[in-house]
C-alpha cells in the first residue's frame, strides 16, 4: 500500500471514531508529536509507541466530541506525506466549540506509519477551549 493510502486510511478511520482502526497501520514504536505550547494544551508533546498514542487519542475522544474531521488536502511525497486537516470539536464538559486546521507531516517506513508531527493554532484552541 502506498504511503498516501496509509495516511488516508488513518484519517478515514479516525473521522469515523474507529481509533483502534486508525492505528492499524502504525508501527509498534510509532511516535506522534503535537507541536504546541504546553501552557495552552495538555496534549502537547510526544506520544511514543502505539499504546501511548492510543491512550492520547482516547483521552481526546473522551474530552471532545468530533463533529467533523476532514482532510482538506493530502500531499504525496513518497514515504513522506503532508496534510491539512479541518477539525470541528465540541468540549463535552462545557459545550464550547472550535473549528481549526492542523498541518500534519507523516513518515512511512516498511509499509507502516512510524512518525506523525502535528501543528495547530494553540492560541486559538486556548482562547475557545480554555485549558483545564
HELIX and SHEET records of a PDB file:
HELIX    1   1 UNK A    3  UNK A   15  1                                  13    
HELIX    2   2 UNK A   19  UNK A   22  1                                   4    
HELIX    3   3 UNK A   50  UNK A   63  1                                  14    
HELIX    4   4 UNK A  122  UNK A  129  1                                   8    
SHEET    1   A 6 UNK A  45  UNK A  48  0                                        
SHEET    2   A 6 UNK A  26  UNK A  35 -1                                        
SHEET    3   A 6 UNK A 112  UNK A 120  1                                        
SHEET    4   A 6 UNK A  97  UNK A 109 -1                                        
SHEET    5   A 6 UNK A  80  UNK A  91 -1                                        
SHEET    6   A 6 UNK A  64  UNK A  77 -1                                        
END                                                                             
